[in-house]
Amino acid sequence: MRSRNPVFSRRGFSRDNGYAGFNTAPQAGGPAVGTQGNPYAQGNPYAQPVGNPYAQNPYAQQDLQYGAPPQAPVTAGRMTMDDVVLRTASTLGTLVVTAALAWALLPVDAANIGRSYAIGIGAALIGMVLALVQSFKRKASPALILAYAAVEGVFLGVVSSIVDTHVASGAAMQAVLGTMAVFAGVLVAYKAGWIRVNRRFYGFVMAATLGFVLLMMVNLLFAVFGGGDGLGFRSGPLGIFFGVVGIILGACFLALDFKQVEDGIAYGAPREEAWLAAFGLTLTLVWIYLEFLRLIAILNQND
């Protein structure tokens, strides 16, 4: 069964046969490589007619050639790169607008920081619920995705304002520039073929992310019940180390996001899938931004 969570499954991954089509050669008389469980392959209501080369998984020959998969012909109702760019811009634009409004309208001075922080945490919890709901839905819900972006922007605006005002002046801009640099760097590396997104890469990223999240959860529990920073995973030298690890994991997820977009276009995915691609990219960029913001705060605390 294919996972519906865009954070951990990216909708292009199958629990039955690994990542997309990174499988062994098909048996004689059996279906083409990657068509079992593939969201855009034969048997799927969105699949191309029999005989169309785009209905088969391009990963059948991916071990021999790591170039981009063949592009599907232009067809009405199919996802295109323009669709992904437009919807990603809409999602990120919503997030940036609400973040700016939260920064401007929710003061973080001594008299108001408690109220503003509470609003920010509330927005983060609502955003988490909306993200989980969308993650397990069968189809993309543009309203749900934009609502997530709006409330997540409120959280980011409040947190950024607090760090920028009380910890490190200019931290928010530095985190934005760092996030943009990582995005550009991964995109260039991916397009140049320096990053090979295969089943091994996917497995490593998933295992590393699971370990990272579990460690952070344990640290949070110790912080809640024991006070301070728990086990110290988010402060001092360990905090710097885990901050860098978090950014690297975010960069790996960007590569998975790019592969999701590439596969969707190559397989002739329906246009609605562009919203899911935008949702995944937004989640990843928020992750990277928060890791940069936390890392900058730790470095300034240690000065």
C-alpha positions as CSV (number, residue, x, y, z in Angstrom):
1,M,0.0,0.0,0.0
2,R,1.4,3.4,-0.9
3,S,1.9,5.9,1.8
4,R,-0.1,9.1,1.5
5,N,2.2,11.3,3.7
6,P,4.2,13.7,1.4
7,V,6.8,14.2,4.1
8,F,7.8,10.6,4.5
9,S,6.5,9.0,1.3
10,R,6.5,12.0,-1.2
11,R,3.5,10.1,-2.9
12,G,6.0,8.7,-5.4
13,F,7.1,5.9,-3.1
14,S,5.5,2.5,-2.7
15,R,5.7,0.4,0.4
16,D,5.3,-2.7,-1.8
17,N,8.3,-2.2,-4.0
18,G,10.4,0.6,-2.6
19,Y,11.0,3.9,-4.3
20,A,9.1,4.3,-7.5
21,G,10.6,1.7,-9.9
22,F,14.0,0.9,-8.4
23,N,13.3,-2.8,-8.6
24,T,14.7,-5.8,-10.4
25,A,14.0,-6.6,-14.0
26,P,10.4,-7.8,-14.7
27,Q,9.7,-11.5,-15.0
28,A,8.8,-12.9,-18.4
29,G,5.1,-12.2,-19.1
30,G,4.8,-9.9,-16.0
31,P,4.0,-6.3,-15.9
32,A,6.7,-3.6,-16.6
33,V,9.1,-2.6,-14.0
34,G,7.6,-0.1,-11.5
35,T,4.0,-0.4,-12.8
36,Q,2.9,-2.3,-9.6
37,G,1.9,0.3,-7.0
38,N,3.1,3.2,-9.1
39,P,0.6,6.1,-8.9
40,Y,0.9,7.1,-12.5
41,A,1.6,3.7,-14.2
42,Q,-0.7,1.2,-15.9
43,G,-3.7,0.2,-13.9
44,N,-4.0,3.7,-12.5
45,P,-7.0,5.7,-13.7
46,Y,-4.6,8.4,-14.7
47,A,-2.3,6.1,-16.8
48,Q,-1.7,6.6,-20.4
49,P,-3.1,4.3,-23.1
50,V,-1.5,0.9,-23.6
51,G,1.6,1.2,-25.7
52,N,2.4,4.7,-24.7
53,P,6.0,4.9,-23.5
54,Y,5.2,7.3,-20.7
55,A,3.0,4.7,-19.0
56,Q,6.1,2.7,-18.1
57,N,8.4,3.6,-15.3
58,P,11.6,5.3,-16.6
59,Y,13.6,3.8,-13.7
60,A,13.7,0.5,-15.6
61,Q,16.9,1.8,-17.2
62,Q,17.8,4.3,-14.5
63,D,20.8,2.3,-13.2
64,L,22.4,2.6,-16.7
65,Q,21.6,6.2,-17.2
66,Y,20.9,8.9,-14.7
67,G,19.6,11.4,-17.1
68,A,16.1,13.0,-16.7
69,P,13.2,10.6,-17.6
70,P,11.4,11.2,-20.9
71,Q,8.9,14.0,-20.8
72,A,5.3,13.1,-21.4
73,P,3.6,14.8,-24.4
74,V,1.6,17.9,-23.7
75,T,-1.9,16.7,-22.8
76,A,-4.8,18.7,-21.4
77,G,-5.2,18.0,-17.7
78,R,-1.7,16.8,-17.1
79,M,0.8,18.3,-14.7
80,T,3.4,20.6,-16.2
81,M,6.4,22.4,-14.7
82,D,4.4,25.7,-15.0
83,D,1.7,24.2,-12.8
84,V,4.2,23.2,-10.1
85,V,5.9,26.6,-10.2
86,L,2.6,28.5,-10.1
87,R,1.1,26.5,-7.2
88,T,4.4,26.6,-5.3
89,A,4.5,30.4,-5.7
90,S,0.9,30.7,-4.5
91,T,1.6,28.5,-1.4
92,L,4.9,30.2,-0.5
93,G,3.4,33.6,-1.2
94,T,0.6,33.0,1.2
95,L,3.0,31.9,3.8
96,V,5.3,35.0,3.4
97,V,2.3,37.4,3.5
98,T,0.9,35.9,6.8
99,A,4.4,35.8,8.2
100,A,4.9,39.5,7.5
101,L,1.6,40.4,9.0
102,A,2.3,38.4,12.1
103,W,5.7,40.1,12.4
104,A,4.1,43.5,12.1
105,L,0.9,43.0,14.1
106,L,2.1,40.7,16.9
107,P,4.7,42.7,19.0
108,V,7.3,40.7,21.0
109,D,8.3,43.3,23.5
110,A,8.3,42.4,27.2
111,A,4.7,43.3,27.7
112,N,3.3,41.3,24.7
113,I,5.8,38.5,24.0
114,G,3.8,36.0,26.0
115,R,0.5,36.6,24.1
116,S,2.3,36.7,20.7
117,Y,4.2,33.5,21.5
118,A,1.0,31.8,22.5
119,I,-0.7,32.8,19.2
120,G,2.4,31.5,17.3
121,I,2.3,28.1,19.1
122,G,-1.4,27.8,18.5
123,A,-0.9,28.5,14.8
124,A,1.9,25.9,14.7
125,L,-0.5,23.3,16.2
126,I,-3.2,24.1,13.7
127,G,-0.8,24.0,10.9
128,M,0.4,20.6,12.1
129,V,-3.2,19.3,12.1
130,L,-3.9,20.7,8.6
131,A,-0.6,19.2,7.3
132,L,-1.5,15.7,8.7
133,V,-5.0,15.9,7.3
134,Q,-3.7,16.8,3.8
135,S,-0.9,14.2,4.1
136,F,-3.4,11.3,4.4
137,K,-6.0,12.6,2.0
138,R,-6.3,10.8,-1.3
139,K,-6.4,14.0,-3.4
140,A,-4.9,17.4,-3.0
141,S,-7.1,20.1,-1.4
142,P,-5.9,23.5,-2.5
143,A,-7.9,25.2,0.2
144,L,-6.4,23.0,2.9
145,I,-2.9,23.5,1.5
146,L,-3.3,27.3,1.4
147,A,-4.8,27.3,4.9
148,Y,-1.8,25.4,6.2
149,A,0.5,27.9,4.5
150,A,-1.4,30.8,6.1
151,V,-1.3,29.5,9.7
152,E,2.3,28.3,9.3
153,G,3.2,31.8,8.2
154,V,1.8,33.2,11.4
155,F,4.0,30.8,13.4
156,L,7.1,31.6,11.4
157,G,6.5,35.3,11.7
158,V,6.2,35.2,15.5
159,V,9.2,32.9,16.0
160,S,11.3,34.9,13.6
161,S,10.4,38.2,15.2
162,I,11.3,36.8,18.7
163,V,14.7,35.4,17.6
164,D,15.5,38.6,15.6
165,T,14.5,40.9,18.4
166,H,15.8,39.1,21.5
167,V,18.6,36.7,20.3
168,A,20.3,37.7,17.0
169,S,19.5,40.8,15.0
170,G,19.1,39.9,11.3
171,A,18.7,36.2,12.1
172,A,15.5,36.0,10.0
173,M,17.1,37.4,6.9
174,Q,20.1,35.2,7.3
175,A,17.9,32.1,7.6
176,V,16.0,33.2,4.5
177,L,19.2,33.6,2.5
178,G,20.5,30.2,3.8
179,T,17.3,28.5,2.8
180,M,17.5,30.0,-0.7
181,A,21.1,29.0,-1.0
182,V,20.3,25.4,-0.1
183,F,17.4,25.3,-2.5
184,A,19.5,26.7,-5.4
185,G,22.5,24.4,-4.6
186,V,20.4,21.2,-4.5
187,L,18.6,22.2,-7.7
188,V,21.8,22.7,-9.5
189,A,23.3,19.5,-8.1
190,Y,20.2,17.6,-9.0
191,K,19.9,18.9,-12.6
192,A,23.7,18.3,-13.1
193,G,23.3,14.7,-12.0
194,W,25.5,15.0,-9.0
195,I,22.7,13.8,-6.7
196,R,21.3,10.4,-7.7
197,V,17.9,9.8,-6.2
198,N,17.5,6.0,-6.2
199,R,16.1,3.4,-3.8
200,R,19.3,3.5,-1.7
201,F,19.2,7.3,-1.4
202,Y,15.6,7.1,-0.4
203,G,16.2,4.4,2.2
204,F,19.1,6.3,3.8
205,V,17.1,9.6,4.0
206,M,14.2,7.9,5.6
207,A,16.3,6.0,8.1
208,A,18.3,9.2,9.0
209,T,15.2,11.3,9.3
210,L,13.4,8.7,11.6
211,G,16.5,8.7,13.9
212,F,16.7,12.4,13.9
213,V,13.0,12.9,14.7
214,L,13.1,10.3,17.5
215,L,16.1,12.0,19.1
216,M,14.5,15.4,19.0
217,M,11.3,13.9,20.5
218,V,13.3,12.3,23.4
219,N,15.1,15.6,23.9
220,L,11.7,17.4,24.0
221,L,10.3,15.0,26.6
222,F,13.4,15.5,28.8
223,A,13.0,19.2,28.4
224,V,9.3,19.2,29.3
225,F,9.7,16.9,32.4
226,G,13.2,17.7,33.4
227,G,13.5,21.4,32.6
228,G,16.2,23.2,30.7
229,D,17.2,21.9,27.2
230,G,16.6,18.3,28.0
231,L,19.6,16.3,26.8
232,G,21.2,19.3,25.2
233,F,20.6,18.3,21.6
234,R,19.4,21.9,20.8
235,S,22.0,24.0,22.5
236,G,25.8,24.3,22.6
237,P,28.1,22.1,20.4
238,L,25.5,19.3,20.1
239,G,22.9,21.9,19.1
240,I,25.2,23.1,16.3
241,F,25.8,19.6,15.2
242,F,22.2,18.6,15.0
243,G,21.3,21.9,13.4
244,V,23.7,21.1,10.5
245,V,22.3,17.6,10.3
246,G,18.8,19.0,10.1
247,I,19.7,21.2,7.2
248,I,21.4,18.4,5.4
249,L,18.3,16.2,5.8
250,G,16.2,19.1,4.5
251,A,18.5,19.3,1.4
252,C,18.0,15.6,0.9
253,F,14.2,16.0,1.0
254,L,14.5,18.7,-1.6
255,A,16.1,16.2,-3.9
256,L,13.2,13.8,-3.3
257,D,10.8,16.7,-4.0
258,F,12.5,17.4,-7.3
259,K,12.3,13.8,-8.3
260,Q,8.6,13.7,-7.4
261,V,8.0,16.6,-9.7
262,E,10.1,15.1,-12.5
263,D,8.3,11.8,-12.2
264,G,4.9,13.4,-12.1
265,I,5.5,15.2,-15.4
266,A,7.1,12.1,-17.0
267,Y,4.3,9.8,-16.0
268,G,1.6,12.3,-17.1
269,A,0.2,12.9,-13.6
270,P,-3.1,14.8,-13.3
271,R,-2.8,18.6,-12.8
272,E,-4.0,18.4,-9.2
273,E,-0.8,16.6,-8.3
274,A,1.0,20.0,-8.7
275,W,-0.6,21.1,-5.5
276,L,0.9,18.1,-3.7
277,A,4.3,18.9,-5.2
278,A,3.9,22.5,-3.9
279,F,2.8,21.2,-0.5
280,G,5.9,19.0,-0.2
281,L,8.2,21.7,-1.3
282,T,6.7,24.1,1.2
283,L,7.1,21.6,4.1
284,T,10.7,21.0,3.2
285,L,11.5,24.7,2.9
286,V,9.9,25.5,6.2
287,W,12.0,22.7,7.8
288,I,15.2,24.1,6.4
289,Y,14.3,27.7,7.4
290,L,13.6,26.7,11.0
291,E,16.8,24.7,11.2
292,F,18.8,27.7,10.0
293,L,17.0,30.0,12.4
294,R,17.7,27.6,15.3
295,L,21.3,27.2,14.3
296,I,21.9,31.0,14.0
297,A,20.3,31.5,17.5
298,I,22.6,28.9,19.0
299,L,25.7,30.4,17.4
300,N,24.8,33.8,18.7
301,Q,24.1,32.5,22.2
302,N,27.6,30.9,22.2
303,D,29.3,34.2,21.4
